[in-house]
Amino acid sequence: MSERDETVISYSTDPQTLTPEQLMGFFVGWPNPPSAATLLRLLQSSYRVSLARDGERVVGFANAISDGVLSAYIPLLEVLPDYQGRGVGSELMRRLLAELDKLYMVDVMCDDEVAPFYERLGLRRAGGVIQRNYARQSGQE
């Protein structure tokens, strides 16, 4: 068993005590990713958050935005590359969906190649439309 396999991941829901230093390394492959400081603001402003930690380091997160009455949208699920394939993303989503289970609808827009991941968690495919302003991808003014 490797050291990586022995790592114990803990889960929490409170981003208020996080620092940008704990949020480094996300958004791999994004051409203009949000900074760690922007990610911290994003998480702290979300309706609900699910965090995965290895010690003090955040190794994964999922967030939801919502009206708190009928609907929520899950815009982001991110797991650091070294922690992918270990069930972290599935656990983050299970925990976040449990937080949202009183709502009528919870929506996720994703690329076709990752839709099977969400289907395994009980979500169904549906049509949708999107608008993207890639000049604002970093979240900076």
DSSP file with accessible surface (Angstrom, degrees, kcal/mol):
  #  RESIDUE AA STRUCTURE BP1 BP2  ACC     N-H-->O    O-->H-N    N-H-->O    O-->H-N    TCO  KAPPA ALPHA  PHI   PSI    X-CA   Y-CA   Z-CA
    1    1 A M              0   0  177      0, 0.0     2,-0.1     0, 0.0     5,-0.0   0.000 360.0 360.0 360.0 129.4    0.0    0.0    0.0
    2    2 A S     >  -     0   0   56      1,-0.1     4,-1.1     0, 0.0     3,-0.3  -0.365 360.0-109.3 -81.3 164.0    1.4    3.4   -1.0
    3    3 A E  H >> S+     0   0  168      1,-0.2     4,-0.7     2,-0.2     3,-0.6   0.893 120.2  58.9 -58.4 -37.1    1.5    6.4    1.2
    4    4 A R  H >4 S+     0   0  106      1,-0.2     3,-0.8     2,-0.2    -1,-0.2   0.895 103.3  51.1 -59.5 -40.3   -1.1    8.0   -1.1
    5    5 A D  H 34 S+     0   0   90     -3,-0.3    -1,-0.2     1,-0.2    -2,-0.2   0.750 106.9  54.9 -70.3 -23.4   -3.5    5.1   -0.4
    6    6 A E  H << S+     0   0  119     -4,-1.1    -1,-0.2    -3,-0.6    -2,-0.2   0.550  79.2 117.7 -88.1  -8.0   -3.1    5.5    3.4
    7    7 A T    <<  -     0   0   34     -3,-0.8     2,-0.6    -4,-0.7    -3,-0.0  -0.367  59.2-141.4 -62.2 133.2   -4.1    9.2    3.4
    8    8 A V        -     0   0  123     -2,-0.1     2,-0.5     2,-0.0    47,-0.5  -0.884  12.9-153.9 -99.4 119.6   -7.2    9.9    5.4
    9    9 A I        -     0   0   30     -2,-0.6     2,-0.3    45,-0.1    45,-0.2  -0.800   7.1-159.4 -93.0 131.5   -9.4   12.4    3.8
   10   10 A S  E     -A   53   0A  60     43,-2.4    43,-3.0    -2,-0.5     2,-0.4  -0.805   6.0-145.9-107.9 155.0  -11.7   14.4    6.0
   11   11 A Y  E     +A   52   0A  54     -2,-0.3     2,-0.3    41,-0.2    41,-0.2  -0.929  22.3 161.9-124.0 144.0  -14.8   16.3    4.9
   12   12 A S  E     -A   51   0A  41     39,-1.9    39,-3.0    -2,-0.4    -2,-0.0  -0.915  32.4-144.9-150.0 175.4  -16.4   19.5    6.0
   13   13 A T        +     0   0   77     -2,-0.3    36,-0.4    37,-0.2    39,-0.0   0.363  68.5  93.4-127.4   1.7  -18.8   22.2    4.9
   14   14 A D        +     0   0   78      1,-0.1     3,-0.5    34,-0.1    30,-0.1  -0.850  34.8 170.9-109.5 106.5  -17.5   25.5    6.3
   15   15 A P    >   +     0   0    9      0, 0.0     3,-1.5     0, 0.0    29,-0.2   0.489  57.9  95.3 -85.5  -1.5  -15.2   27.5    4.0
   16   16 A Q  T 3  S+     0   0  108      1,-0.3    28,-0.1    27,-0.1    -2,-0.0   0.776  85.1  45.9 -66.1 -26.2  -15.1   30.5    6.3
   17   17 A T  T 3  S+     0   0  101     -3,-0.5    -1,-0.3     2,-0.1    -3,-0.0   0.434  89.8 112.7 -96.3   2.1  -11.9   29.6    8.1
   18   18 A L    <   -     0   0    8     -3,-1.5     3,-0.0    22,-0.1    26,-0.0  -0.299  52.3-150.5 -72.2 158.8  -10.0   28.7    4.9
   19   19 A T    >   -     0   0   57      1,-0.1     3,-1.5    -2,-0.0     4,-0.3  -0.885  28.8-111.9-121.3 158.1   -7.0   30.7    3.5
   20   20 A P  G >  S+     0   0   38      0, 0.0     3,-2.1     0, 0.0    -1,-0.1   0.862 115.2  65.4 -56.9 -33.1   -6.0   31.1   -0.1
   21   21 A E  G >  S+     0   0  143      1,-0.3     3,-0.6     2,-0.1    -3,-0.0   0.774  97.1  55.3 -62.1 -25.2   -2.8   29.0    0.7
   22   22 A Q  G <  S+     0   0   24     -3,-1.5    36,-1.6     1,-0.2    -1,-0.3   0.521 103.2  58.5 -81.7  -5.5   -5.1   26.0    1.3
   23   23 A L  G X  S+     0   0    3     -3,-2.1     3,-0.6    -4,-0.3    -1,-0.2  -0.038  74.3 132.0-118.6  31.5   -6.7   26.3   -2.1
   24   24 A M  T <   +     0   0  111     -3,-0.6    11,-0.0     1,-0.2    -3,-0.0  -0.534  55.7  31.7 -86.7 147.5   -3.7   26.0   -4.5
   25   25 A G  T 3  S+     0   0   47      1,-0.3     3,-0.3    -2,-0.2    -1,-0.2   0.458  79.7 128.3  95.9   3.2   -3.6   23.8   -7.5
   26   26 A F    <   +     0   0   19     -3,-0.6    -1,-0.3     1,-0.2    54,-0.0  -0.321  50.1  45.7 -86.3 171.6   -7.2   23.7   -8.7
   27   27 A F  S >  S-     0   0    7      1,-0.2     3,-2.0    -2,-0.1    -1,-0.2   0.852  72.7-169.4  65.9  40.5   -8.6   24.4  -12.2
   28   28 A V  T 3  S+     0   0   99      1,-0.3    -1,-0.2    -3,-0.3    -2,-0.0  -0.358  70.4  16.3 -60.8 131.0   -5.9   22.3  -14.0
   29   29 A G  T 3  S+     0   0   77      1,-0.3    -1,-0.3    -2,-0.1    -2,-0.1   0.341  87.9 133.8  87.6  -8.7   -6.1   22.9  -17.8
   30   30 A W    <   -     0   0   81     -3,-2.0    -1,-0.3     1,-0.1     0, 0.0  -0.607  52.4-145.0 -72.2 132.8   -8.1   26.1  -17.5
   31   31 A P  S    S+     0   0  116      0, 0.0    -1,-0.1     0, 0.0    -2,-0.1   0.825  95.3  18.4 -69.5 -26.1   -6.6   28.8  -19.8
   32   32 A N  S    S-     0   0   66     -5,-0.0    -5,-0.0    -3,-0.0    -2,-0.0  -0.542  88.8-173.9-142.1  68.1   -7.4   31.6  -17.4
   33   33 A P        -     0   0   56      0, 0.0   105,-0.2     0, 0.0     2,-0.1  -0.255  30.1-101.4 -72.8 154.2   -8.1   30.0  -14.0
   34   34 A P        -     0   0   19      0, 0.0   105,-0.1     0, 0.0    -8,-0.1  -0.411  41.9-113.7 -63.6 146.7   -9.4   31.8  -10.9
   35   35 A S     >  -     0   0   53    103,-0.6     4,-2.8     1,-0.1     5,-0.2  -0.299  27.8-104.6 -72.6 167.4   -6.7   32.6   -8.3
   36   36 A A  H  > S+     0   0   18      1,-0.2     4,-2.4     2,-0.2     5,-0.1   0.882 124.1  53.4 -62.2 -36.1   -6.8   31.0   -4.9
   37   37 A A  H  > S+     0   0   51      2,-0.2     4,-2.1     1,-0.2    -1,-0.2   0.906 109.8  47.1 -66.2 -39.7   -8.0   34.2   -3.4
   38   38 A T  H  > S+     0   0    9      2,-0.2     4,-2.6     1,-0.2    -2,-0.2   0.912 110.5  52.7 -67.6 -40.6  -10.9   34.3   -6.0
   39   39 A L  H  X S+     0   0    1     -4,-2.8     4,-2.8     2,-0.2     5,-0.2   0.917 107.3  52.6 -60.4 -41.5  -11.7   30.7   -5.2
   40   40 A L  H  X S+     0   0   21     -4,-2.4     4,-2.7     1,-0.2    -1,-0.2   0.946 110.3  47.0 -60.1 -46.3  -11.9   31.5   -1.5
   41   41 A R  H  X S+     0   0  133     -4,-2.1     4,-1.4     1,-0.2    -1,-0.2   0.916 111.9  52.0 -60.5 -42.3  -14.3   34.3   -2.2
   42   42 A L  H  X S+     0   0   55     -4,-2.6     4,-0.5     1,-0.2     3,-0.3   0.938 112.6  43.9 -59.5 -48.9  -16.4   32.0   -4.4
   43   43 A L  H >< S+     0   0    1     -4,-2.8     3,-1.1     1,-0.2    -2,-0.2   0.915 112.5  51.5 -65.5 -42.3  -16.6   29.3   -1.8
   44   44 A Q  H 3< S+     0   0   61     -4,-2.7    -1,-0.2     1,-0.2    -2,-0.2   0.741 111.9  48.2 -69.4 -19.4  -17.4   31.7    1.0
   45   45 A S  H 3< S+     0   0  103     -4,-1.4    -1,-0.2    -3,-0.3    -2,-0.2   0.467  90.3 108.8 -96.1  -4.0  -20.2   33.2   -1.1
   46   46 A S  S << S-     0   0   20     -3,-1.1    19,-0.2    -4,-0.5     3,-0.1  -0.333  73.0-128.6 -74.5 156.6  -21.8   29.9   -2.0
   47   47 A Y  S    S+     0   0   74     17,-1.8     2,-0.3     1,-0.3    18,-0.2   0.927  93.2   1.3 -67.0 -47.5  -25.1   28.6   -0.7
   48   48 A R  E     - B   0  64A  86     16,-1.5    16,-2.5     2,-0.0     2,-0.4  -0.991  68.5-167.4-141.9 149.9  -23.5   25.2    0.3
   49   49 A V  E     - B   0  63A   6    -36,-0.4     2,-0.5    -2,-0.3    14,-0.2  -0.993   9.5-160.1-138.9 142.4  -20.0   23.9    0.0
   50   50 A S  E     - B   0  62A   2     12,-2.7    12,-2.0    -2,-0.4     2,-0.4  -0.997  19.0-168.8-121.4 124.8  -18.5   20.4    0.4
   51   51 A L  E     -AB  12  61A   0    -39,-3.0   -39,-1.9    -2,-0.5     2,-0.4  -0.924  13.3-158.2-118.2 141.6  -14.8   20.3    1.2
   52   52 A A  E     -AB  11  60A   0      8,-2.8     7,-2.8    -2,-0.4     8,-1.3  -0.971  19.5-170.5-115.2 133.2  -12.3   17.4    1.2
   53   53 A R  E     -AB  10  58A  28    -43,-3.0   -43,-2.4    -2,-0.4     2,-0.6  -0.954  28.2-161.3-128.8 145.3   -9.1   17.9    3.1
   54   54 A D  E >  S- B   0  57A  47      3,-2.6     3,-1.6    -2,-0.4     2,-0.3  -0.946  83.9 -49.8-115.7  97.9   -5.8   16.1    3.6
   55   55 A G  T 3  S-     0   0   50     -2,-0.6   -45,-0.1   -47,-0.5     0, 0.0  -0.547 122.3 -23.6  67.2-127.5   -4.7   17.6    6.9
   56   56 A E  T 3  S+     0   0  136     -2,-0.3     2,-0.3    -3,-0.1    -1,-0.3   0.641 118.5  98.3 -87.9 -15.5   -5.1   21.4    6.4
   57   57 A R  E <  S-B   54   0A 113     -3,-1.6    -3,-2.6     1,-0.1     2,-0.5  -0.573  72.6-133.1 -79.5 131.1   -4.8   21.2    2.6
   58   58 A V  E     +B   53   0A   0    -36,-1.6    -5,-0.3    -2,-0.3     3,-0.1  -0.726  27.7 174.5 -80.5 123.5   -8.1   21.3    0.6
   59   59 A V  E     +     0   0A   0     -7,-2.8    21,-2.8    -2,-0.5     2,-0.3   0.464  63.2   6.1-110.3  -6.2   -7.8   18.6   -2.0
   60   60 A G  E     +BC  52  79A   0     -8,-1.3    -8,-2.8    19,-0.3    -1,-0.3  -0.965  58.9 179.0-169.0 156.3  -11.3   18.8   -3.4
   61   61 A F  E     -BC  51  78A   0     17,-2.5    17,-2.7    -2,-0.3     2,-0.3  -0.987  10.8-166.2-157.4 157.2  -14.5   20.9   -3.3
   62   62 A A  E     -BC  50  77A   0    -12,-2.0   -12,-2.7    -2,-0.3     2,-0.3  -0.978  16.9-166.8-139.8 145.0  -18.0   21.2   -4.7
   63   63 A N  E     -BC  49  76A   2     13,-1.8    13,-0.7    -2,-0.3     2,-0.4  -0.940   7.8-156.3-135.1 156.9  -20.2   24.2   -4.4
   64   64 A A  E     -B   48   0A   0    -16,-2.5   -17,-1.8    -2,-0.3   -16,-1.5  -0.983   3.2-158.7-129.7 143.3  -23.9   25.1   -4.9
   65   65 A I  E     + C   0  73A  83      8,-2.6     8,-2.7    -2,-0.4     2,-0.3  -0.922  29.5 161.5-114.6 146.2  -25.6   28.3   -5.5
   66   66 A S  E     - C   0  72A  36     -2,-0.4     6,-0.2     6,-0.2    40,-0.0  -0.997  55.0-128.1-159.7 159.5  -29.3   28.5   -4.8
   67   67 A D        -     0   0   90      4,-1.6     5,-0.1    -2,-0.3    -1,-0.1   0.521  51.8-130.3 -85.2 -10.5  -32.4   30.5   -4.0
   68   68 A G  S    S+     0   0   33      3,-0.7     4,-0.1     1,-0.1    -2,-0.0   0.518  91.7  67.6  75.8   4.1  -32.8   28.3   -1.0
   69   69 A V  S    S-     0   0  107      2,-0.3    35,-0.2    34,-0.0    -1,-0.1   0.738 118.1 -13.5-118.1 -58.9  -36.5   27.6   -1.9
   70   70 A L  S    S+     0   0   94      1,-0.2    35,-2.5    33,-0.2    34,-0.6   0.698 114.3  39.2-119.9 -34.2  -36.8   25.5   -5.0
   71   71 A S  E     + d   0 105A  31     33,-0.2    -4,-1.6    32,-0.1    -3,-0.7  -0.908  42.8 179.6-136.5 154.2  -33.6   25.3   -7.0
   72   72 A A  E     -Cd  66 106A   5     33,-1.6    35,-2.5    -2,-0.3     2,-0.4  -0.976  12.8-152.6-144.2 155.8  -29.8   25.0   -6.8
   73   73 A Y  E     -Cd  65 107A  62     -8,-2.7    -8,-2.6    -2,-0.3    35,-0.2  -0.995   8.2-149.3-129.8 134.1  -27.1   24.8   -9.4
   74   74 A I  E     +     0   0A   3     33,-2.8    35,-0.5    -2,-0.4   -10,-0.2  -0.886  22.3 170.9-104.3 101.0  -23.7   23.1   -8.8
   75   75 A P  E     +     0   0A  45      0, 0.0     2,-0.4     0, 0.0    -1,-0.2   0.797  58.2  35.5 -82.2 -28.6  -21.2   25.0  -10.9
   76   76 A L  E     +C   63   0A  23    -13,-0.7   -13,-1.8     2,-0.0     2,-0.4  -0.985  41.5 166.8-138.1 135.3  -18.0   23.4   -9.7
   77   77 A L  E     +C   62   0A  34     -2,-0.4     2,-0.4   -15,-0.2   -15,-0.2  -0.953  23.6 171.1-135.3 117.5  -16.6   20.1   -8.6
   78   78 A E  E     +C   61   0A  35    -17,-2.7   -17,-2.5    -2,-0.4     2,-0.4  -0.997  13.7 179.5-133.4 135.1  -12.8   20.0   -8.5
   79   79 A V  E     -C   60   0A  14     -2,-0.4   -19,-0.3   -19,-0.2     5,-0.1  -1.000  37.9-108.7-131.8 132.2  -10.4   17.4   -7.1
   80   80 A L    >>  -     0   0    5    -21,-2.8     3,-2.2    -2,-0.4     4,-0.6  -0.287  33.8-113.6 -58.1 144.1   -6.6   17.9   -7.2
   81   81 A P  G >4 S+     0   0   61      0, 0.0     3,-1.2     0, 0.0    -1,-0.1   0.850 114.1  56.7 -51.5 -41.2   -5.0   15.6   -9.8
   82   82 A D  G 34 S+     0   0  110      1,-0.2    -2,-0.1     3,-0.0   -23,-0.0   0.647 111.2  45.2 -66.9 -13.0   -3.1   13.5   -7.2
   83   83 A Y  G X4>S+     0   0   22     -3,-2.2     3,-0.8   -24,-0.2     5,-0.5   0.401  86.9 112.4-110.7  -0.6   -6.4   12.7   -5.4
   84   84 A Q  T <<5S+     0   0  106     -3,-1.2    -4,-0.0    -4,-0.6     0, 0.0  -0.377  70.7  32.3 -72.7 152.3   -8.5   11.8   -8.4
   85   85 A G  T 3 5S+     0   0   85     -2,-0.1    -1,-0.2     1,-0.0    -3,-0.0   0.608  93.8  95.6  79.1  13.4   -9.7    8.3   -8.9
   86   86 A R  T < 5S-     0   0   61     -3,-0.8    -2,-0.1     0, 0.0    -1,-0.0   0.196 103.9 -99.2-118.3  10.0  -10.0    7.7   -5.2
   87   87 A G  T  >5S+     0   0   37      3,-0.0     4,-2.3     4,-0.0     5,-0.2   0.489  87.9 122.5  87.5   2.4  -13.7    8.4   -4.7
   88   88 A V  H  ><S+     0   0    4     -5,-0.5     4,-2.7     2,-0.2     5,-0.2   0.942  74.9  47.0 -64.6 -47.7  -13.1   12.0   -3.4
   89   89 A G  H  > S+     0   0   13      1,-0.2     4,-2.4     2,-0.2    -1,-0.2   0.914 112.4  50.2 -61.4 -41.8  -15.3   13.6   -6.1
   90   90 A S  H  > S+     0   0   28      1,-0.2     4,-2.7     2,-0.2    -1,-0.2   0.926 112.0  47.5 -62.7 -42.5  -18.1   11.1   -5.5
   91   91 A E  H  X S+     0   0   49     -4,-2.3     4,-2.4     2,-0.2     5,-0.2   0.908 110.1  52.4 -67.3 -40.3  -18.1   11.7   -1.8
   92   92 A L  H  X S+     0   0    0     -4,-2.7     4,-2.4     1,-0.2    -1,-0.2   0.935 113.0  45.0 -58.4 -45.6  -18.1   15.4   -2.2
   93   93 A M  H  X S+     0   0    0     -4,-2.4     4,-3.2     2,-0.2     5,-0.3   0.908 110.5  53.0 -67.5 -42.1  -21.1   15.2   -4.5
   94   94 A R  H  X S+     0   0  123     -4,-2.7     4,-1.9     1,-0.2    -1,-0.2   0.934 112.9  45.2 -57.7 -44.9  -22.9   12.8   -2.2
   95   95 A R  H  X S+     0   0  108     -4,-2.4     4,-1.6     2,-0.2    -2,-0.2   0.911 114.8  47.1 -66.4 -42.5  -22.5   15.1    0.7
   96   96 A L  H  X S+     0   0    0     -4,-2.4     4,-1.1    -5,-0.2    -2,-0.2   0.936 111.1  50.9 -67.0 -43.4  -23.5   18.2   -1.3
   97   97 A L  H  < S+     0   0   38     -4,-3.2     3,-0.4     1,-0.2     4,-0.4   0.878 107.1  54.9 -62.0 -35.6  -26.5   16.5   -2.7
   98   98 A A  H >< S+     0   0   59     -4,-1.9     3,-0.9    -5,-0.3    -1,-0.2   0.889 105.6  52.7 -63.6 -36.2  -27.6   15.5    0.8
   99   99 A E  H 3< S+     0   0   87     -4,-1.6     3,-0.2     1,-0.2    -1,-0.2   0.759 115.1  42.1 -67.0 -25.0  -27.4   19.2    1.8
  100  100 A L  T >< S+     0   0    2     -4,-1.1     3,-2.1    -3,-0.4    -1,-0.2   0.315  79.2 110.5-103.6   6.4  -29.7   20.1   -1.1
  101  101 A D  T <  S+     0   0  104     -3,-0.9    -1,-0.2    -4,-0.4    -2,-0.1   0.649  70.1  62.4 -67.1 -11.7  -32.2   17.2   -0.8
  102  102 A K  T 3  S+     0   0  180     -3,-0.2    -1,-0.3    -4,-0.2     2,-0.2   0.551  87.8  92.9 -86.8  -7.0  -35.0   19.4    0.4
  103  103 A L  S <  S-     0   0   26     -3,-2.1   -33,-0.2     1,-0.1   -32,-0.1  -0.566  76.3-131.7 -88.5 154.1  -35.0   21.4   -2.9
  104  104 A Y  S    S+     0   0  183    -34,-0.6     2,-0.4   -35,-0.2   -33,-0.2   0.902  87.7  20.1 -67.8 -46.1  -37.1   20.6   -5.9
  105  105 A M  E     -d   71   0A  71    -35,-2.5   -33,-1.6     2,-0.0     2,-0.4  -0.989  52.8-176.2-136.4 140.2  -34.3   20.8   -8.5
  106  106 A V  E     -d   72   0A  36     -2,-0.4     2,-0.4   -35,-0.2   -33,-0.2  -0.987  20.8-166.3-130.2 118.9  -30.6   20.6   -8.5
  107  107 A D  E     -d   73   0A  85    -35,-2.5   -33,-2.8    -2,-0.4     2,-0.4  -0.848  13.7-176.4-114.4 146.3  -28.9   21.1  -11.8
  108  108 A V        -     0   0   30     -2,-0.4     2,-0.5   -35,-0.2    -2,-0.0  -0.996  11.9-155.6-135.3 130.1  -25.4   20.5  -13.1
  109  109 A M        +     0   0   78    -35,-0.5     2,-0.3    -2,-0.4    -2,-0.0  -0.937  31.3 156.0-103.0 129.8  -24.1   21.4  -16.5
  110  110 A C        -     0   0   51     -2,-0.5     2,-0.1     2,-0.0     5,-0.1  -0.963  45.7 -86.9-148.0 164.6  -21.2   19.3  -17.6
  111  111 A D    >>  -     0   0  108     -2,-0.3     3,-1.6     1,-0.1     4,-0.8  -0.391  44.4-111.7 -70.1 151.1  -19.4   18.0  -20.7
  112  112 A D  G >4 S+     0   0  123      1,-0.3     3,-0.8     2,-0.2    -1,-0.1   0.847 113.2  61.8 -54.4 -37.4  -20.7   14.8  -22.2
  113  113 A E  G 34 S+     0   0  145      1,-0.2    -1,-0.3     2,-0.1     4,-0.1   0.734 108.8  41.0 -69.0 -18.3  -17.7   12.8  -21.2
  114  114 A V  G X> S+     0   0   64     -3,-1.6     4,-1.2     1,-0.1     3,-0.9   0.506  87.2  94.2-104.5  -2.7  -18.2   13.4  -17.5
  115  115 A A  H <X S+     0   0    9     -3,-0.8     4,-2.5    -4,-0.8     5,-0.2   0.879  78.2  61.0 -56.2 -40.0  -22.0   12.9  -17.5
  116  116 A P  H 3> S+     0   0   50      0, 0.0     4,-2.0     0, 0.0    -1,-0.2   0.864  98.8  58.1 -58.1 -32.5  -21.7    9.2  -16.6
  117  117 A F  H <> S+     0   0   40     -3,-0.9     4,-0.6     1,-0.2    -2,-0.2   0.954 110.5  41.6 -58.7 -48.7  -20.0   10.2  -13.3
  118  118 A Y  H ><>S+     0   0   29     -4,-1.2     5,-2.0     1,-0.2     3,-0.9   0.865 109.8  58.2 -70.7 -33.6  -23.0   12.3  -12.3
  119  119 A E  H ><5S+     0   0   80     -4,-2.5     3,-2.0     1,-0.3    -1,-0.2   0.887  99.5  58.5 -63.2 -36.6  -25.5    9.6  -13.6
  120  120 A R  H 3<5S+     0   0  177     -4,-2.0    -1,-0.3     1,-0.3    -2,-0.2   0.756 103.3  54.4 -63.1 -21.7  -23.8    7.2  -11.1
  121  121 A L  T <<5S-     0   0   33     -3,-0.9    -1,-0.3    -4,-0.6    -2,-0.2   0.349 129.9 -95.1 -93.4   4.0  -24.8    9.6   -8.4
  122  122 A G  T < 5S+     0   0   63     -3,-2.0    -3,-0.2     1,-0.3     2,-0.2   0.440  81.8 130.9 100.9  -0.6  -28.5    9.6   -9.4
  123  123 A L      < -     0   0   34     -5,-2.0    -1,-0.3    -8,-0.1     2,-0.3  -0.522  46.3-138.9 -82.2 156.5  -28.6   12.7  -11.7
  124  124 A R        -     0   0  226     -2,-0.2     2,-0.1     1,-0.0    -1,-0.0  -0.895  18.7-105.3-116.4 150.0  -30.2   12.4  -15.1
  125  125 A R        +     0   0  132     -2,-0.3     2,-0.3    -9,-0.0    -1,-0.0  -0.394  45.1 166.4 -69.0 145.2  -29.2   13.8  -18.4
  126  126 A A        -     0   0   97     -2,-0.1     2,-0.1     2,-0.0     0, 0.0  -0.967  36.0 -99.6-152.0 161.2  -31.2   16.8  -19.7
  127  127 A G        +     0   0   79     -2,-0.3     2,-0.3     2,-0.0     0, 0.0  -0.377  46.1 159.3 -79.0 163.4  -30.8   19.4  -22.4
  128  128 A G        -     0   0   52     -2,-0.1     2,-0.3     2,-0.0   -19,-0.0  -0.982  30.0-133.1-170.8 169.6  -29.6   22.9  -21.6
  129  129 A V        -     0   0  139     -2,-0.3     2,-0.3     2,-0.0    -2,-0.0  -0.950  21.3-168.7-132.9 153.4  -28.0   26.0  -23.0
  130  130 A I        -     0   0   96     -2,-0.3     2,-0.4     2,-0.0    -2,-0.0  -0.938  15.7-151.7-138.8 161.2  -25.1   28.1  -21.7
  131  131 A Q        -     0   0  175     -2,-0.3     2,-0.4     2,-0.0    -2,-0.0  -0.997  17.8-170.2-129.8 134.8  -23.4   31.4  -22.3
  132  132 A R        -     0   0  121     -2,-0.4     2,-0.6     3,-0.0     3,-0.1  -0.994  17.9-165.7-129.2 135.7  -19.7   31.7  -21.5
  133  133 A N    >   -     0   0   99     -2,-0.4     3,-2.4     1,-0.1     4,-0.1  -0.853  11.2-175.0-114.1  87.7  -17.6   34.9  -21.3
  134  134 A Y  G >  S+     0   0  149     -2,-0.6     3,-1.5     1,-0.3     4,-0.3   0.737  77.8  69.8 -63.8 -19.6  -14.1   33.4  -21.3
  135  135 A A  G 3  S+     0   0   81      1,-0.3    -1,-0.3     2,-0.1     3,-0.2   0.739 104.4  44.3 -66.2 -19.0  -12.5   36.8  -20.9
  136  136 A R  G X  S+     0   0  109     -3,-2.4     3,-1.9     1,-0.1    -1,-0.3   0.212  78.0 113.4-106.9  13.2  -14.0   36.6  -17.3
  137  137 A Q  T <  S+     0   0   40     -3,-1.5    -1,-0.1     1,-0.3    -2,-0.1   0.819  73.5  56.6 -58.7 -30.8  -13.0   33.0  -16.6
  138  138 A S  T 3  S-     0   0   14     -4,-0.3  -103,-0.6    -3,-0.2    -1,-0.3   0.669 106.4-126.0 -76.1 -14.6  -10.6   34.1  -13.9
  139  139 A G    <   +     0   0   26     -3,-1.9     2,-0.2     1,-0.3    -2,-0.1   0.509  64.6 136.3  81.4   3.9  -13.3   35.9  -12.0
  140  140 A Q              0   0   89      1,-0.1    -1,-0.3     0, 0.0    -2,-0.1  -0.582 360.0 360.0 -86.3 148.6  -11.2   39.1  -11.9
  141  141 A E              0   0  195     -2,-0.2    -1,-0.1    -3,-0.1    -3,-0.0  -0.313 360.0 360.0 -66.5 360.0  -12.8   42.5  -12.7
